[in-house]
Amino acid sequence: QVQLVDTGGGLVQAGGSLRLSCAASISIFRLNVMGWYRQAPGKQRELVATITSGGSTTYADSVKGRFTFSRDNAKNTVYLQMNSLKPDDAAVYYCKANINGLDYWGKGTLVTVSS
């Protein structure tokens, strides 16, 4: 069983920044892939970014160049630094981890971007 606690959401003006955190209950070295997803009202959940145990990252086209996914292995925590936020980035952001073929999700953190 893996528990993920995702935090860091809030209200920010367009053009501002936020850093989301996702703390895992186990060593993140054991997690094959971790990802950030988001879901806006009335929309499907979408993939924002991923990071592998080796540190390789991928990003959705909509956030490339603005978001950065990083990890702190000592703290078993991953981060999503979000810069130049746009109203379209507003959503509930969820952390996901995969281990041994099973997916685990955080409860989500709300990001609101005012124009």
N, C-alpha and C positions, 0 to 999 in steps of 0.2 A: 504494500500500500504506500502510495506516495501522496503527500499533501503539498499543495502549492498555495502560497499566499501572495496574491498580486495586489499591489498598492501603488499609490502615487498619482492617481487621477485627480482631477480638479477642474476648476474654471480658469480659462486663460483667454486672453484676447488674441485675435488673429495676428500671426507673426510671432507669437510668443513661444515659449518652450516649456516642456514638462519632461520629467524622467520617471518612468514606470519601473517598478521593481517586482521581481518574482522570486520569493524565497522557497526553496525546496526542503523537504524534511529529510532527504537523503543526499548523499554526495552527488553532485551534478555530473561527476565523471561517469556515473553509472547510467546516465540518461543519454540515449542515442541521439535524439534530436529534441530541442526545445523550440517552441514557437510562440509568437504573439499573434493573436487573431483579434478581430474587432467586429462588432455588430451594431449597426445603426438602426434606429427604429424603422420597422417596416422592410428591412433589408436582410439578406442572408449573411451569415457569419462569413468573413473573408480572412484569408491569410495575409498577414502584414509582413512578417519576417521570420526567418528561422536561423538557428545556430546549431552546429553539430558539436559533438564532444571534442572534436579537434579544433573547434573555433571558426570553422567556415560559415559564412553567412550568406543568406539570400534575402532579397527584398522585393515586395510588390513594386511594380513600376510607379504606382502613385505616390510612393514614399521614398524612392531612391534619391539619395543626395540630401534628404532631410532627416531621416531616422537612422539611428545607429544602434545595433544590437551588440551587447557586450556581456561578458561574464566575469564573475569574481569567484574563482573556485574555492578559495579559502572560506568564503561566506556562504557557499552553496546558493548563490544568488545570481540571477541574470537581470540585465537592465535594458530598457528601451529608451534611449534618449531621443526625444522628439523635438525638432526645431522647426521654425517657420510654419507653425501650425496654421491650418486652414479650417474654415467651417466644415468642410467635407470630412475632416479627420474626427469630428465629434462622433463618439460611439462608446459602447462598453468594450473595454479591452480585456482579453482573456489570455492568460498564460497556459500553455499546454506542454506536457512532457510525454515522451514515449520511452518506455522501457520494456524489453522482452515482449514486444508486440502489443502492449497495452497502452492506452492513452489516458492521461490524467489531466484534469483541468482545474485551474483556479476559479474562484467565484466571480471574478471580474472586477474591474475598477472603471469608474465613469470618467470620461474625458468630455468636457464641454468647451467649445470654442466659440467665442462671441465675435461677431463681425463688426 
